[in-house]
Amino acid sequence: MPKTKPALRPATERFFDPEGEAARVARLAGEGDVAVVSPVHRLQHELAIFEQGAAMAGGAQVARRPDLYPGWFRVGFPIGASALLWAAIAWGIRALW
């Protein structure tokens, strides 16, 4: 008895179910829902630091976070490191010629 191949359905029928999509409703997470860990959630958590900083700067009391380096270091270190690396690149190019 020869084997028959199953009939292939078009991609829209296989992957898109209008009735199922219509049944899905967006809702807020409840207390019983399990937290999802994803790259997007991690990025949102890391970016929340900037929102907290903006909220603190908008108020009358500006509290400095203890885990941040001083402003002069956060600006000066990248500039100094960049200048040092560019000097090393220039020295390396001169040494080759």
Residue pairs with C-beta under 8 A, 6 or more apart in sequence:
35 41
53 65
56 62
56 63
68 74
69 77
